[in-house]
Each structure stands twice: as structure tokens, then as C-alpha cells.
Amino acid sequence: MGVQRIPVGFGAELRRRRIEAGLSLGELATLICFSKGHLSKIERGVKLPSHDLAQLCDSALDAGGQLSSLISAPGQSPAVGPLTEVDVSTPWTLRMHPGGESDFVAFDPASLAGGAMPSTIVSWSIAPPFLESGETNAALPYFREAFDEFRRLGQIFGPAVVAQLCIAATSALRGMAHHARPAHRDDVLRLASRFAEYTGWMAQEAGSDAASLWWTEQAVQLAADGGDDELAAYALVRRAELALYSGDSVATVQLARRAAQQARSARIRGLAAQREAQGHALVGDREACRRALDRGAELTSGALPPGDEDPVLGSVHLPDLTAFVAGWCMHDLGSPAEAVTLLGDGLDAIPLRSRRARARYGARLALALANVGEIEQACAIAELVASHVALIDSATIRADLLRLSRALNRWPKNATVRRTLPHLAIGLHTHRTGPVSPA
């Protein structure tokens, strides 16, 4: 810490102006509400004057700011230079710790070449504050709103945008839980688990099954720590979905049945039944598929909890999830005409802003239409799906888009097909982090 320097001449100038004004040291001290001893030390150059004192003396002695000009303004530091232009391409890293602490480090891009130790431009350690119980509780509604916003954002943009936001929110809530009072700790952890679970879904959409499983397990642990064991059952439904996309019908059915046995809520048992039905459809077991579909429809009918409770698990953007799953199953069972009937006009019921849901639904509908020979309609929807996929970057929908491209290639001389296939090729172009096999 540097030694503070007393402004040269301030004490002498203050004394000169005081005497010129006909004031004693005690009289000036009374006027500015400082002690006589304090003023004496300043006049003798023993003590450093504050900017506030200089301004008071300026006013009392009618000095017109001359005394204040002899010292630096508050907050000024000759050691701090002007801000320089920032290179927005500067790489940085943010490390998040379980207790809520974070370390931010920005690196000098020039130092990263040649394998040398990177040079740090700025380092910032962020420690979470201790929050009283009421303060933690007051913050939760804002995080709850943020979760709904992130879900809506996930309908418009891809994992590269949404996952980072969800990870940061998960870390922030996890840190809040460490410092929250017991009365609200469980609520914080349960909400953190929902952000983690949605991060897992974004990882699957990005094509990384390993990251999806890791984040889902993180969600299960956070929920369990918050007194919610139901997410563990839903995690089995998510694992069954990963098995479904990899074409493993046996694992899909087994995981779905385990989820149904473990779950307490009708909604998760219903989602498990739907996943089981899709597993049966993969191997052409029509009767088992229909039984599971009926069970799923009965369980999920009116099973959504009120909106002010924990965020709903599973899809919330498809108006008729039951019809969608049934249409998916009928197509995989080799009955595309039934699939078209079930899917029907459902695409029009999905809001335009829900691009991810529209692309998912549209891909299945277009595939069914192509397989019943409705080529013009299939191509029109296929182009819509391809345009959405380019924005939302979904590996799972690209798997359906690949099947659709193969189906349309059966009509290579059709002018509409020739116009549509290049659009599908653009939609299939991807930077996925891992493979997703078509179901």
C-alpha cells in the first residue's frame, strides 16, 4: 500500500485565507464542524485533508474552489489509466465449484500459440454471499421464471446457447443451497435439479449421449438431496429414450418398465408407458405396443400438475403428446397411413415460435406422408423441418430427417423431391459432438 502524500501548500494556503477572513482556528472549526485540533494538524501539514473538508473550507472562506483544487478529487488514482479497446475474441474459462464459488480467467490470445503456458489478462474469483432464509426464498421465483424462459429459448435456439445458460443457473442455485437456511434449501435444490435435467436434454439434442447421461445423473442427485426421489424414475425414462434412438428395443422396454415401477406420479408412469410402446414398435410387437399406448394415454390424461409447483418433467410444447407418440409407433409398426391419421393437423396446433416442437412433429408427419405416397405434402413439411433444424441444432430430429431423406430418394425423378433434397442436405449438415443413430 503506497504512502499518501500531503498536498504541497494546502495547510499554508488554508491558514492564509483563514487569517485574511479574520477567523480564529476555533471559529473556522465550528463553522465546518471539525475539531480545532484536526484543523491545526492540517494547517501544519501533519494530517492529510479530505476532499470534503477542502470543500467545506472553500465555502466558509469564500475561496471559490481554490482549496479543493489543491488536492485530488475523490476516487481519482494516477495509477489507473484509461480503458483500452477490448478484444472480444479473447478466450476465457469459468470454473464453477459445488459451494457456489467461481473462478473466471481470461487469457492473452497471443500467449496460446506454440504450446507455451498461457498468459492471464484478468482473473476474478467470485464468492457467493450468505443469504438469509427470506432472501433465498425471494430469489427463487426469479429463477423459476428463468427456467421457463430457458425452455422457451430452447424452442428457438440450439444447445450452444441454451446449455450454457442452464449450466450457469444450476451452479448458482447449487451455491445458494450451500448458504441457504434449512427451511428453503430443499426448494433451491429441486429447482437446481430441473435446470440440470434440462441441460441433459440439451446435451442429447447436441448429440452427446455421454454428457446427457452425466447431467441427468447430476439432476437426480440434486433432486434427491432436496427430498425429491421422483426425478430418479424420470431419469430412467430419459435413458430409455436414449436407447430408443440407438435402436435398442430391449433396453428401451426394460428401462421404461423400471421407471413405471419406481415412479409415484401418474405423469411419469404415463411417460414410461409411452416409451415402452415405442420400444415394442421398434420390433413390430403391435399388441404389446397398443397395450402400452392405452396405458400411457390413461395415465397422462390430465396428469399435468399446477403451474406454480415444480417445473413439469417431459415435453410441454406438444399440444397432444399422446397422439404424437401413437403416430410415431404406428409408423414404426409399418402402418404409415394410421400414423398420418393420428398426426393429422396437429402441426398447425403448435405455435410458430416453438420451432423445436414443430420440427420434431413435422419430421414424423413428413416421414409418414412420404411412405403413403403423399410426396408434395411431405416435401413441403420437410423443407419446414430442415429450416428449423438449421436454427435449433437438434441431433435427434436430424436422425428423423435422415430417414426422411432416404424415403424421398425413392422418387429421384420427382421435381418436388429434387427441389427438396438440397434443403434436407443443409439441415443434415451439423457440428454434433457425438453420433445419434436413426431409430
C-alpha positions in Angstrom: 0.0 0.0 0.0 1.5 3.4 -1.1 2.2 6.3 1.3 -0.4 9.1 0.9 1.3 12.4 0.1 0.1 15.7 1.7 -0.8 18.3 -0.9 2.0 20.8 -1.0 0.9 24.3 0.2 -2.6 23.3 1.3 -2.1 23.9 5.0 -0.3 27.2 4.4 -3.0 28.4 2.0 -5.8 27.4 4.4 -4.1 29.4 7.2 -3.5 32.4 4.9 -7.1 32.5 3.8 -8.4 31.9 7.4 -6.4 34.9 8.8 -7.4 37.0 5.9 -11.1 36.3 6.6 -10.5 37.3 10.3 -11.3 33.9 11.7 -9.6 32.1 14.5 -8.8 28.4 14.2 -11.6 27.6 16.7 -14.1 29.7 14.8 -13.4 28.0 11.5 -13.5 24.6 13.1 -17.0 25.5 14.5 -18.2 26.7 11.0 -17.2 23.4 9.3 -18.0 21.1 12.2 -14.4 19.8 12.6 -12.3 19.8 15.7 -9.8 22.6 16.3 -7.0 20.1 16.8 -7.8 18.4 13.5 -7.6 21.7 11.6 -4.4 22.7 13.4 -2.7 19.5 12.2 -3.9 20.2 8.6 -2.6 23.7 8.7 0.8 22.5 10.0 0.9 19.8 7.2 0.8 16.9 9.7 -2.5 15.5 8.6 -3.9 14.8 5.1 -7.0 17.0 4.3 -10.1 15.1 2.9 -11.9 16.4 -0.2 -15.0 17.0 1.9 -13.0 19.2 4.3 -11.5 21.2 1.5 -14.9 21.8 0.0 -16.3 23.0 3.4 -13.3 25.4 3.8 -13.8 26.7 0.3 -17.4 27.6 1.2 -16.6 29.0 4.7 -13.7 31.2 3.4 -15.3 32.0 0.0 -12.3 30.6 -1.8 -14.1 29.7 -5.0 -12.8 26.1 -5.1 -9.2 27.1 -4.9 -8.5 25.0 -1.8 -10.2 21.9 -3.4 -8.1 22.3 -6.5 -5.0 21.7 -4.4 -6.0 18.0 -3.7 -7.1 15.1 -5.9 -10.8 14.6 -6.4 -12.2 11.5 -4.5 -11.7 8.2 -6.4 -9.0 9.5 -8.7 -5.9 7.5 -8.9 -2.9 8.4 -11.1 -2.0 4.6 -11.2 -5.2 3.8 -13.2 -5.1 4.6 -16.9 -7.9 4.9 -19.3 -9.8 1.9 -20.5 -8.4 0.4 -23.7 -10.3 -1.4 -26.5 -11.1 -5.0 -25.6 -10.5 -7.9 -28.0 -13.9 -9.7 -27.9 -12.2 -12.9 -29.3 -10.2 -13.3 -26.0 -10.6 -16.8 -24.8 -11.8 -17.3 -21.2 -12.8 -20.0 -18.8 -15.3 -20.1 -15.9 -14.8 -22.8 -13.3 -17.8 -23.4 -11.1 -17.4 -25.1 -7.7 -20.0 -27.0 -5.7 -20.2 -24.4 -2.9 -21.1 -21.7 -5.4 -17.6 -20.2 -5.8 -16.5 -19.4 -9.3 -13.1 -18.6 -10.9 -13.1 -16.5 -14.1 -9.9 -16.3 -16.1 -9.3 -14.5 -19.4 -6.2 -15.4 -21.4 -4.0 -13.4 -23.8 -4.6 -15.0 -27.2 -1.0 -14.3 -28.3 0.3 -16.4 -25.5 -1.7 -19.5 -26.5 0.4 -20.2 -29.6 3.3 -22.7 -29.6 2.2 -24.7 -26.5 3.5 -22.1 -24.0 1.9 -21.5 -20.7 -1.0 -19.1 -21.4 -0.7 -15.6 -20.0 -3.6 -14.4 -17.9 -5.1 -11.0 -18.7 -7.6 -10.9 -15.9 -8.5 -13.2 -13.0 -11.7 -12.9 -11.0 -12.8 -15.1 -8.0 -16.5 -14.8 -7.2 -17.7 -15.9 -3.8 -21.4 -16.3 -3.1 -22.9 -14.1 -0.4 -24.5 -15.6 2.7 -28.3 -15.3 2.2 -30.8 -15.1 4.9 -33.7 -17.6 4.6 -36.1 -14.9 3.4 -33.6 -13.6 0.8 -33.2 -17.0 -0.7 -36.9 -17.6 -0.8 -37.4 -14.2 -2.5 -34.9 -15.1 -5.2 -36.4 -18.4 -6.2 -39.4 -17.1 -8.2 -37.0 -15.3 -10.5 -35.0 -18.5 -11.1 -38.3 -20.3 -11.7 -39.3 -17.7 -14.3 -35.8 -18.0 -15.8 -36.3 -21.8 -16.2 -39.5 -21.3 -18.1 -37.7 -18.7 -20.3 -34.8 -21.1 -21.0 -37.3 -23.8 -22.0 -38.9 -21.3 -24.4 -35.4 -20.3 -25.6 -34.7 -24.0 -26.3 -37.6 -24.0 -28.8 -35.9 -21.2 -30.8 -32.1 -21.8 -30.4 -29.8 -24.7 -30.1 -27.8 -26.2 -27.2 -24.8 -24.0 -27.9 -26.9 -21.1 -26.5 -29.2 -22.7 -24.0 -27.0 -25.2 -22.3 -24.5 -22.6 -21.1 -27.3 -20.6 -19.5 -28.7 -23.7 -17.8 -25.3 -24.7 -16.5 -24.7 -21.3 -15.0 -28.1 -21.3 -13.4 -27.6 -24.8 -12.0 -24.3 -23.7 -10.5 -25.8 -20.5 -9.0 -28.6 -22.5 -7.3 -26.3 -25.1 -6.1 -24.2 -22.4 -4.4 -27.3 -20.8 -3.0 -28.3 -24.1 -1.5 -25.0 -24.3 0.4 -25.7 -21.0 2.1 -29.5 -21.2 2.4 -31.3 -21.9 5.7 -32.8 -25.4 6.0 -36.3 -24.1 5.5 -35.6 -23.2 1.9 -32.6 -25.5 1.0 -34.8 -28.2 -0.5 -36.7 -25.8 -2.7 -33.4 -24.5 -4.1 -32.0 -27.9 -4.8 -35.2 -29.2 -6.5 -35.1 -26.2 -8.8 -31.4 -26.7 -9.5 -32.2 -30.3 -10.4 -34.7 -29.1 -13.1 -32.0 -26.9 -14.7 -29.6 -29.8 -14.6 -32.1 -32.1 -16.2 -32.9 -29.7 -19.0 -29.1 -29.3 -19.6 -29.1 -33.1 -20.1 -31.8 -32.8 -22.7 -29.8 -30.1 -24.5 -26.8 -32.4 -24.4 -28.8 -35.1 -26.1 -30.0 -32.6 -28.7 -26.4 -31.7 -29.3 -25.6 -35.4 -30.0 -23.7 -36.2 -26.8 -25.3 -39.1 -25.1 -22.5 -39.3 -22.5 -23.0 -35.7 -21.5 -26.7 -36.2 -21.4 -26.4 -39.2 -19.0 -23.9 -37.2 -16.8 -26.2 -34.2 -16.5 -29.2 -36.4 -15.9 -27.4 -38.1 -13.0 -26.4 -34.7 -11.6 -30.1 -33.8 -11.7 -31.1 -37.0 -9.9 -28.6 -36.3 -7.1 -29.6 -32.7 -6.7 -33.3 -33.7 -6.5 -32.6 -36.4 -4.0 -30.7 -34.0 -1.8 -33.7 -31.8 -2.0 -36.1 -34.6 -0.9 -37.4 -35.5 -4.4 -36.8 -39.1 -5.4 -39.2 -38.9 -8.3 -36.7 -37.5 -10.7 -34.8 -40.8 -10.4 -37.7 -42.5 -12.1 -37.9 -39.9 -14.8 -34.1 -40.4 -15.4 -34.9 -44.0 -16.4 -37.5 -42.6 -18.9 -34.7 -40.4 -20.3 -32.3 -43.4 -20.5 -35.0 -45.4 -22.3 -35.2 -42.6 -24.8 -31.5 -42.7 -25.5 -31.8 -46.4 -26.0 -34.7 -45.8 -28.4 -32.7 -43.5 -30.6 -29.9 -46.0 -30.7 -32.3 -48.7 -31.9 -32.0 -50.9 -28.8 -35.6 -52.1 -28.3 -34.8 -54.4 -25.4 -33.1 -51.7 -23.3 -35.9 -49.3 -24.2 -38.6 -51.6 -22.8 -36.7 -52.7 -19.8 -35.8 -49.1 -18.7 -39.3 -47.9 -19.3 -40.8 -50.7 -17.2 -38.3 -50.0 -14.3 -39.3 -46.3 -14.5 -43.0 -47.2 -14.2 -42.4 -49.5 -11.2 -40.3 -46.8 -9.5 -42.5 -43.7 -10.2 -45.2 -42.5 -7.9 -46.8 -39.8 -10.2 -49.2 -40.8 -12.9 -47.5 -38.5 -15.3 -44.1 -40.2 -15.1 -45.7 -43.7 -15.2 -47.6 -42.5 -18.3 -44.4 -41.2 -20.0 -42.7 -44.6 -19.2 -45.6 -46.4 -20.8 -45.3 -44.3 -23.9 -41.6 -45.0 -24.1 -42.3 -48.8 -23.6 -44.8 -48.6 -26.5 -42.1 -47.1 -28.8 -39.7 -49.9 -27.8 -42.3 -52.5 -28.7 -42.9 -50.7 -32.0 -39.3 -51.0 -32.9 -39.5 -54.8 -33.1 -43.1 -54.9 -34.6 -44.9 -56.1 -31.5 -48.2 -54.4 -32.3 -50.3 -55.9 -29.4 -47.8 -55.0 -26.7 -47.4 -51.6 -28.3 -51.1 -50.9 -28.2 -51.5 -52.0 -24.6 -48.7 -49.7 -23.6 -50.1 -46.8 -25.6 -53.5 -47.3 -23.9 -51.9 -47.3 -20.5 -49.9 -44.2 -21.3 -53.0 -42.3 -22.6 -54.9 -43.1 -19.4 -52.1 -42.1 -17.1 -51.1 -38.9 -18.8 -54.7 -37.6 -19.3 -55.0 -34.5 -17.1 -51.8 -35.5 -15.2 -50.0 -32.2 -15.5 -49.5 -30.5 -12.1 -50.5 -26.9 -11.5 -48.0 -24.3 -12.9 -47.0 -23.0 -9.6 -45.4 -26.3 -8.5 -42.0 -27.6 -9.6 -41.4 -27.4 -13.4 -43.2 -30.2 -15.3 -40.9 -33.0 -16.4 -41.1 -34.1 -20.0 -42.4 -32.3 -23.1 -44.6 -29.3 -22.6 -44.7 -27.9 -26.1 -46.6 -30.6 -27.9 -50.3 -30.0 -27.5 -51.2 -33.7 -27.9 -48.2 -35.8 -26.8 -50.3 -39.0 -26.8 -51.3 -38.6 -30.4 -47.7 -37.8 -31.4 -46.3 -40.9 -29.7 -49.1 -43.1 -31.1 -48.4 -41.8 -34.6 -44.7 -42.5 -34.1 -45.4 -46.0 -33.1 -47.8 -46.7 -36.0 -45.2 -45.6 -38.5 -42.5 -47.8 -36.9 -45.0 -50.7 -36.9 -45.3 -50.3 -40.7 -48.7 -48.5 -40.7 -47.9 -45.1 -42.1 -51.5 -44.4 -43.1 -52.5 -44.8 -39.4 -49.7 -42.5 -38.5 -50.9 -39.8 -40.9 -54.4 -40.1 -39.4 -53.2 -39.8 -35.8 -50.8 -37.0 -36.5 -53.4 -35.3 -38.8 -53.4 -31.5 -38.5 -51.5 -31.5 -35.2 -48.7 -29.5 -36.7 -50.9 -26.4 -37.1 -51.7 -26.6 -33.3 -48.1 -26.0 -32.4 -47.2 -22.3 -32.0 -44.9 -20.9 -34.7 -42.4 -19.8 -32.1 -42.0 -23.5 -30.9 -39.6 -24.4 -33.7 -38.1 -27.4 -31.9 -41.6 -29.0 -31.3 -42.7 -28.2 -34.8 -39.6 -29.7 -36.3 -40.0 -32.9 -34.2 -43.6 -33.3 -35.1 -43.2 -32.3 -38.7 -40.3 -34.7 -39.3 -42.5 -37.7 -38.2 -45.5 -36.4 -40.1 -43.5 -35.9 -43.3 -42.0 -39.3 -43.0 -45.4 -40.9 -42.7 -46.7 -38.9 -45.7 -43.8 -39.9 -47.8 -44.4 -43.6 -47.0 -48.0 -43.3 -48.2 -47.0 -41.6 -51.4 -48.2 -38.0 -50.5 -44.9 -36.6 -51.9 -45.9 -33.0 -52.4 -47.2 -32.6 -48.8 -44.3 -34.5 -47.4 -41.8 -32.2 -49.2 -43.5 -29.0 -48.1 -43.2 -30.1 -44.4 -39.7 -31.5 -44.9 -38.5 -28.1 -46.1 -40.0 -26.5 -43.0 -38.3 -29.1 -40.7 -34.9 -28.5 -42.4 -35.1 -24.8 -41.9 -36.0 -25.2 -38.2 -33.2 -27.8 -37.6 -30.6 -25.4 -39.0 -31.5 -23.0 -36.2 -32.2 -25.3 -33.3 -29.4 -27.8 -34.0 -31.1 -31.0 -32.9 -29.3 -34.3 -33.3 -32.4 -36.3 -32.5 -34.5 -34.5 -35.2 -31.7 -34.9 -37.7 -32.0 -38.7 -37.2 -35.6 -38.5 -38.4 -34.6 -36.1 -41.2 -32.1 -38.7 -42.4 -34.8 -41.3 -42.6 -37.0 -38.8 -44.4 -34.2 -38.0 -46.9 -33.8 -41.7 -47.6 -37.6 -42.2 -48.1 -37.8 -39.3 -50.5 -34.9 -40.6 -52.5 -37.2 -43.4 -53.7 -38.6 -40.7 -56.1 -35.5 -39.3 -57.6 -37.2 -38.1 -60.8 -39.9 -36.1 -58.9 -39.3 -32.4 -59.4 -40.5 -31.5 -56.0 -38.3 -34.1 -54.4 -35.3 -32.8 -56.4 -36.0 -29.3 -55.1 -36.4 -30.5 -51.5 -33.4 -32.8 -51.1 -30.8 -30.0 -51.1 -32.8 -28.3 -48.3 -32.6 -31.6 -46.3 -28.8 -31.8 -47.0 -28.3 -28.4 -45.5 -30.4 -29.4 -42.4 -28.4 -32.6 -42.0 -25.1 -30.6 -42.0 -24.0 -30.5 -38.4 -21.3 -29.9 -35.8 -22.6 -32.6 -33.4 -20.4 -33.7 -30.6 -21.4 -37.3 -30.9 -23.4 -39.7 -33.1 -27.1 -40.3 -32.9 -28.3 -43.3 -34.8 -31.7 -43.1 -36.5 -34.4 -45.1 -34.7 
